[in-house]
Amino acid sequence: PSKALNIGNGIYWYGIIIAAGMLLGLYFCMKQAPKYGLSEDNVIDTVLWVIPFSIIGARIYYVLFYLDLFRGSDGSINWSSTYRIWDGGLAIYGGIIAGFLTAYLFSRRRKISFWALADCCVQGLFIGQAIGRWGNFMNREAHGAVTDSFFKMGLVDASGAVTYYHPTFLYESVWNLVGFLALHFLTKKRRFDGQIMLSYLAWYGLGRVWIEG
């Protein structure tokens, strides 16, 4: 991973970019909250719970689906490496699942509409994802297959050879940005709580199927 500052275990560009995306997404959601019958405190309180559990969920998902990366030479699991998120390895699916579950439980406890809260927050999620994908660029990861297309991205291996790949992080960043703009305009015609969240799931799911395909 690309390191920005050599302090402690290091401060990485990936983390800085993810944090910037989260903060911008949070700011947007706080300003949009009154449109959904919510307060800024409702949003920020939810996010303060969602962020740590989303990180945990994203890490658990990554470890479970890439378990072989955490095995030693004898096949046993190296448990100490499973929590070293500073070495990279967070899966967005796990983060979203954990985030939605945490937000649902929090909204039930505070007696606010989960669906209205979700409608408000998924727009900020698109902002965070559009920006956060550039962390993959800094880490030279999450690229696609070898290609010679116009949008190809060159990566140099240990031998100095350059191989060109599809920059799928770029495709998804642009896809999420377009999704954010689409949802922003859709809010003006929102007919029921949950409509924006369902639109988010449809748009994001379609993008992942197309990009990864």
N, C-alpha and C positions, 0 to 999 in steps of 0.2 A: 504493500500500500504506500501511496505517496504521502510523505510526512511534511507538514507545514512548519512545525516547531519541535525541536528535539528536547522536550521537557518530560521527565518521568518516562512513562511508556511511549511518549510521543503524542503530539496533537496532529491528527491527520486531516488532510484536505477533505476526505470523505465525510468525516464527522462535522467539519465546519460547514460544508455545503448542506448536509442533512439538517443541521441546526438552523441555518439560515432559511431553508424551506419551511421548517416547522414554525418559526417565528413569524414569517410573512403570512403563512396560512392562518395562524392563530389571530393575527392582527385583523385580517380580512373578516374572519368569522365573528370576531367581537363586534366589528362595526355593522355587520349584517344581522346580528342577533335580534334587534327589535322587530324586524320584518317577519320573524317567526314566533313572536310572542315571548321571546326570551330576553334575559338580561345579559350584559357582558360578563357578569359574575357567573351566571349559569355556564357560559362557554368556557371561561378560563378555569373554573373549578373542575369541569369535566376533563379538560385537556390535561390538567395536572395529575389526574388519575390515569388517563388513557396512555400518555406517553411512556411512563415506565413499564406498564403492562404490555404495551405494544412492542417495546424493545425485547422484553422477555419472550413474548409470543413469536416474534420474528426470529429470535435466536433458536428457540426450541424447534421451530419448523425447519430451519436450515440444518440443524444438527441431525434431526430425524431423517431428512431426505438426502443428506450427504454424510451419512454415518461412517462410511469407509474412510473419510478424510480424518476421522478422529480415532482411528484404530492404530495400535502399535504394530510392530513387526510380528508379534505373536498372535495377532488377531483380537486382542483385548482392547477395550475402549479406554482411551486416555482421558479420564474424566476432567482433569485439570485444564485441558485444552477446550472443553466444551463451552466454558463461560468466557473465554478470552475474546470478547467482541472487538477489542482493539486490534486484533489481527485480521479483522474482516469476517463477514459471514452473517448477513441478516436477510431474511426472506420476506418480501412484502406481503405475501399471502398470510403468513403467520401473524404479521403485525396488524393487518386489517381485521382478521378474525378476532384476535385478542382485544383490539381496540373497540370493535363493535360490541363485543360481549361486556367489556368494562363500562362503556357508555350506557348500555341498556340497564345494567344493574345500578349504576349511579343515578340515572333518570328515575328509576322506580323508587329509589330511596328519597330523592328530592321531590318526588311527585310532580315532575314536569314531563311533557310529551317527548318520548324517545324519538318518534318519527319526525317531529319538528326539529329536534336537536340534530338528528342525522341529516336532514335536509340542509341545515345551516352548515354543518361541519364538513360534508363531503366536498363542498366547493373549495374549502381550505386544504383538504386532502389532495385535491388535484394540483393546487399550487405547490404543496410540499413535494409531491411526486415529480412534477415537471422540473423543479429545481434539483431535487435530490438525485435524479438520474445522472446528473453530471458528476456526482461522486464516483459513479462507475467508470466514467471517462478518466478521472484522476487515478483510479486503481487499475486501469487497463483491463477491465473485466466487463461481463455482460454484453459481449459482442456476439454477432451471429456467425454465419458460415463464411467460408472463403468466397470472395467475389471480386469482380473487376468492374463493378458498377460505378456510376458517377460519384456516389456517396461513400465510396470505399474508405476505410480507415486503415492505415498502415501500422503494424506492430513489429518491433524488432525483437528477435529472440536472442538467446545467449550467444549464438554463433555469429550474430550480426546480420542475419538474413531478415529481410522484410517480407511479411505476409499481409495481404489486404483482406479485411473482413467487413461484413455489414455492421455499421454502428447502430445496433439495435437500441442502445441507450438513447441515442439521438431521436430515433423513430418514436420511442415511447414518450420522450420528453415533449416532442411536438404534439403527439396524439393527446397527451394530458392537457397541454395548453389549449388546444382546440376544444377539448371536452369542458374545460373550465369556462371558456367563453360561451359555449353552447348552454351550459347549465345556468350561467349568469343571466342570459336572456330568457331562459325557460322559467326562471323564478317569477317573471312578470305575469306568466299565465298559469301559475301553480294553482291547482284545483283542490288538492288534498295533501295532508301531511304524509310524507313518505315518497311523494312523486319524484322529488329531486334525487333522493337516495337510490331509488330503483333505476332512474335514468343513469346515474353514476355507475351502478353495477353493470348495466347493459353496455355502456360505452367503454368502460375499462375492460370488461370481459372480452368484448369484440376486438379491442386493440391487442390484448395479449394473445388471443387466438391467431390473429393475422400476423403480428410481428414475430411470434415464436414459430409460427408455421412457415 
